[in-house]
Amino acid sequence: MKKSSKIDLKYIIIALAILLVGAALTHFTRHVEDNPYKDDQIEAASRMFEAEAYMKEEILSLGIPIEAEDLNQTGLLGPEFTELTSTPGDVDAKRTSLSPDFAALMVRYYNQAGMKAGDTIAIGSSGSFPGLLIASLIAADVMDLDVRLICSLGASMHGATRPDYNIFDILHALENGGFADFSVLAVSPGGNNDQGGGVLEGVLYTGTDELSKSLCHESGFTVLDFDDMAENIRYRLSLYGKGIDLFVNVGGASPNCGTSSYTLNFPQGLVLEPPTIPTTDDRGLNYEFAALGVPVINMLNVRKLATDNGMVYDPVPFSDVGESGVYTDIEYRTWVPAVFLIISVSVLVYGVVRKRNEEKKSV
């Protein structure tokens, strides 16, 4: 004997239709409002736009050509391969990271982390994402935060890979142009084990490690040189000193991200609740500060950072300042889907009960 179904198909269809209507109403009844710190976001993004224009003039005055892949003509997208290229990198991520909206994103993150004027943040950066470092420094200056920076020279493809206009030149331009005020505690060669050198050493170039160290010493900053990663990490932690309210990692420098298998487990963006913290001595400064209870902003996966914050990925041209979703908060009326879910479940329950009653009558 064929077993009868427990509910008519029409009730399932009705329940699904109700859920779809609820989802649509939730979307159309959402409330969008400007962030309370939007003025700071606009100031930071505008200043980043001006800073990039300033640096572009410097680059062109040096006779350095703009890369063909630099679709927004910033001048800050570096060549794919040079003596400083340390690791692979996606050109679309590098283009995106130069958007002034990232300065607005850093203002958002600093506010969400509870930063206020006079607080102290530590920044550890490589040369891989000059746009993200520019954004972090300018946003901190707009919010009157005290910045302690340690910066590595090495850069992944299309980052600050030019020996003749590297990440240290970008830092000098930010200071000389009056775009941000910050303290550079030290710099390092970056690259493999933070000892400098390019990924194409012995293939296209020779002496890349010597070049990296030479550029560090020519920068005018204090130079770090450790061949032991655990010692490197410990020294940087002590160099940042006490009273750090927030740590910002820009790029994938080994002392910041670590060299253990736990490196990729650290989340992107603002991290207030870190994952399980490893006990290895090469875990990196992201984990070191998290272990101290200090919030961390991890800036590496540009696609995720952009899409999570309402920003266009790889925009050409860049979005106008103040227009993207990073300047607003979206509030959904959660009672709408809740009501329609209850109605949908009620329809299904009614269908089941009705079917059972009909079967009883037919017996």
Secondary structure as GFF3:
##gff-version 3
##sequence-region A 1 363
A	DSSP	alpha_helix	9	28	.	.	.	ID=ss1
A	DSSP	beta_strand	31	34	.	.	.	ID=ss2
A	DSSP	alpha_helix	38	61	.	.	.	ID=ss3
A	DSSP	alpha_helix	91	97	.	.	.	ID=ss4
A	DSSP	alpha_helix	101	112	.	.	.	ID=ss5
A	DSSP	beta_strand	120	125	.	.	.	ID=ss6
A	DSSP	alpha_helix	130	142	.	.	.	ID=ss7
A	DSSP	beta_strand	146	152	.	.	.	ID=ss8
A	DSSP	alpha_helix	167	176	.	.	.	ID=ss9
A	DSSP	beta_strand	183	188	.	.	.	ID=ss10
A	DSSP	three_ten_helix	192	194	.	.	.	ID=ss11
A	DSSP	alpha_helix	208	218	.	.	.	ID=ss12
A	DSSP	alpha_helix	229	240	.	.	.	ID=ss13
A	DSSP	beta_strand	246	250	.	.	.	ID=ss14
A	DSSP	alpha_helix	254	257	.	.	.	ID=ss15
A	DSSP	three_ten_helix	263	265	.	.	.	ID=ss16
A	DSSP	beta_strand	269	271	.	.	.	ID=ss17
A	DSSP	alpha_helix	285	291	.	.	.	ID=ss18
A	DSSP	beta_strand	296	299	.	.	.	ID=ss19
A	DSSP	alpha_helix	302	308	.	.	.	ID=ss20
A	DSSP	three_ten_helix	325	327	.	.	.	ID=ss21
A	DSSP	beta_strand	328	331	.	.	.	ID=ss22
A	DSSP	alpha_helix	335	362	.	.	.	ID=ss23
###
